[in-house]
Amino acid sequence: MRTTTTLPHDPATDAHASVLERPDGLERGVKFPEPVVEKMRGPKLIALWVGLAAGAWGITAGVGYGFYVVVQSVLP
């Protein structure tokens, strides 16, 4: 009788056991280590936030001006 329930991994009966192994050789239940990411601090972070804020205001002003032009062209 076939089942739809996932059965535990048995390398002895599995023909594709090498395909199911992780490339780093660890067991399947062991998670990959988290990547090391440097945190951005100081002047770089401030410059990033200022740049993002300026870009957002620029986009807002552009959309506002575009809306103004459309409204002025529709009204007599």
C-alpha positions as CSV (number, residue, x, y, z in Angstrom):
1,M,0.0,0.0,0.0
2,R,1.4,3.4,-1.0
3,T,1.4,6.3,1.4
4,T,1.4,10.1,0.9
5,T,3.1,10.6,4.2
6,T,6.8,11.5,4.0
7,L,8.9,8.6,5.2
8,P,12.2,9.0,6.9
9,H,15.3,9.0,4.8
10,D,17.0,5.6,4.5
11,P,20.2,5.6,2.6
12,A,20.3,1.8,2.5
13,T,17.2,1.6,0.4
14,D,17.5,4.9,-1.4
15,A,18.9,4.6,-4.9
16,H,19.6,8.4,-5.1
17,A,21.2,8.8,-1.7
18,S,24.2,10.7,-3.1
19,V,21.8,13.3,-4.6
20,L,20.1,13.9,-1.3
21,E,23.3,14.5,0.6
22,R,24.3,18.1,1.3
23,P,27.3,19.4,-0.6
24,D,29.1,20.3,2.6
25,G,28.8,16.7,4.0
26,L,26.7,17.7,7.0
27,E,23.5,15.8,7.9
28,R,20.3,16.9,6.3
29,G,18.8,18.3,9.5
30,V,21.7,20.6,10.1
31,K,21.1,24.1,8.8
32,F,23.7,26.0,6.8
33,P,25.7,28.5,8.8
34,E,24.5,32.1,8.6
35,P,26.7,34.3,6.3
36,V,28.9,36.9,8.0
37,V,27.7,40.4,7.0
38,E,29.5,43.5,8.0
39,K,27.2,46.2,9.6
40,M,27.3,49.6,8.0
41,R,28.1,52.2,10.6
42,G,29.0,55.9,11.0
43,P,29.3,58.3,8.0
44,K,28.5,55.6,5.4
45,L,25.2,54.9,7.1
46,I,24.4,58.6,7.4
47,A,25.3,59.2,3.8
48,L,23.1,56.3,2.7
49,W,20.1,57.6,4.7
50,V,20.6,61.2,3.4
51,G,20.8,59.8,-0.2
52,L,17.7,57.7,0.2
53,A,15.7,60.6,1.7
54,A,16.9,63.0,-1.0
55,G,15.9,60.5,-3.7
56,A,12.5,60.0,-2.1
57,W,11.9,63.7,-2.0
58,G,13.1,64.1,-5.6
59,I,10.6,61.4,-6.7
60,T,7.8,63.0,-4.7
61,A,8.6,66.5,-6.3
62,G,8.7,65.0,-9.8
63,V,5.4,63.2,-9.4
64,G,3.9,66.4,-7.9
65,Y,5.1,68.5,-10.7
66,G,3.8,66.0,-13.3
67,F,0.4,66.0,-11.6
68,Y,0.5,69.8,-11.7
69,V,1.3,69.8,-15.4
70,V,-1.5,67.4,-16.2
71,V,-4.0,69.3,-14.2
72,Q,-3.0,72.6,-15.8
73,S,-3.3,71.1,-19.3
74,V,-6.8,69.7,-18.6
75,L,-8.2,72.9,-17.0
76,P,-9.0,75.9,-19.3
